[in-house]
Amino acid sequence: MSENIIKILLLSAPIGSGHRLAAEALKQAFEKNANVQVIHGNVFDFFPAILGKTFLRTYLWILAACPWLYELMYKWGNRGEGSLWMRSLINGALAYLGNGFIKKSQADVVIATHATPAGIMSIYKQKYKPDLYLCGVITDYTVHRWWLCDGVDTYFIADERLKERFPKNFETIAYGIPLREGFQGLDKEACRHNLGWLADKKVCLLMGGGDGLLPMEEIINSILVKAPANLQLVALTGKNASIRARLTGKFGSRVQVLGFTEQIPQLMCAADMIVSKAGGLSSAEVLASDLDFIIYKPLPGQEANNAKFLASYCGATIAASTEEICQKILSLCAEGSAEIEKAQEVYGKPLAAQKIVSHILKRLSKI
């Protein structure tokens, strides 16, 4: 380790935005320390860009068109030792391709926010740098078998209950999923005022339509048929301009439609409920924002496992149809949900990134 500068390498993968955003949250927290230098790397940069783009397009197509295929692959990979030869093959090849980038970083600690870079660095550590401090930050409320690598020194996880998924000799610390600074210190009334939302309205966010994984138009149609007067719908379409234009044209003033925005923390703080998917990081954002959480048709694999955990312990509701969404929204508009708010106060962890960074820096100071 350099005498004055601590070098941190964050490695994520662009499979969904959660892994990248978790790494960015950690980067924000590390950069509060003057003696820390942070590099955020993407394992897809280890091979030609065309391969990464093709993989991502295929991945999104499988999720949208034949999620059963993803479920088969997920379950196969999570079943005992049977798939570990494939993990070793993939990670070994990527460790070779990324060797130059990793060495150039001269990192004192590497933090992986996805199972693939954790596996890559486990192999790299064994071959080239056995004294490297390697951390895994798991951004889900479940643990896939491919995450478990002997070379990882510390795993940071979302909840204490997940510790039972690890062998007893693994160090696991349940600080929560790291969130960006924007989710700290917000005031609900101020956020509502700034957004122009009336105090007597129940605001429901619809989130996840930008990638086509949430059928926004179908859900809105169903809700508006029975929508009470005190309900305001806000649809977030991300960078998908075609969905935004279609929703705006069809629903006009009855639904507020927003495209890509940096105000997600403020929108979540100001809203009362959300209909979304059960991605790990977005779920952590929902819990930190004290929103009533309605999860629509969770995708198979880690999202279904996230949904099961969130429904069991954190007050979330899983809706298998638009009718079930409507029933839950009507109930929340009429009664509220003090019990759910209490659960979310316990499980929302907006300071997870700061706690992870503090732990790592204290650990490094003792090396």
Beta strands, then each sheet from edge to edge (+ up, - down):
strand 1: 6-12
strand 2: 36-42
strand 3: 109-112
strand 4: 133-137
strand 5: 154-156
strand 6: 171-173
strand 7: 202-207
strand 8: 231-236
strand 9: 255-258
strand 10: 273-276
strand 11: 292-296
strand 12: 317-319
sheet 1: 2+ 1+ 3+ 4+ 5+ 6+
sheet 2: 9+ 8+ 7+ 10+ 11+ 12+
end
